[in-house]
């Protein structure tokens, strides 16, 4: 059961809160549809079929052009120009292309919140930063980079979806929300909303645990490792997004999320070295 929130004016936020709570209790909650391309990418990831992934990307001209452009500008690219998607998949790697395709397919939907585009963009950019850092941590820990990327990207998906739902309800009831109102509604509902969304989308089981338990990874059961990685990646995303720089390197010694991953200060050095590349990649998806 949700705890009723206290608001400054006691009306606007409470009205939308009640409407959203009722929708969740009645089962009338509208789950945004996962784009077809994103669904097909998830299926291709399960089979690791490179040709199938190439065919999926090829069906979307804009997505195909983007991936070919990234491949052509990749560091240490081959001497022979990359002119086909199968070549791009072979060069960049299956997981990397699958990550790009899924992210770009979902991005437009996540940013489409009329009247709240700035907040939606802020939330999505942070999630994308968390995805990139989760992937980098998985590389260091020899984990599943594709799964960890998805876990990072979707760990706060409930926040963006809750923002959109609250915005729609506010507009429909003529109860405009302030930024503070939106923040309160997001905090109250985002975990519950995320669980509904990820379940409806049929995504891999660890992602469902991550969206509800990443902040309490010690109790996350079989997905503890993924939750722990996302917890640490979220911290790194906070630093790069809000402050523009990484924290002191002794974070690996004093912060529990890094310590529980088994990373020493020395082993964590590659994270700091990769920060410029991650920031550049973040901006390729979504400019500041």
Secondary structure, DSSP 8 states (H G I E B T S, - for coil): -------SSSSHHHHHHHHHHHHHHHT--------HHHHHHHHHHHHT-HHHHHHHHHTSHHHHHHHHHHHHT-TT--SS---SHHHHHHHH-HHHHHHHHHHHHHHHHHH--TT-HHHHHHHHHHHHHHHHHHHHHHHHHT--HHHHHHHHHHTTHHHHHHHHHHHHHHHHTT----HHHHHHHHHHHHHHHHHHHHHHHT--HHHHHHHHHGGGGGG-GGGHHHHHHHHHHHHHHHIIIIISS---TTHHHH-HHHHTTT--TTTTHHHHHHHHHHHHHHHHHS--
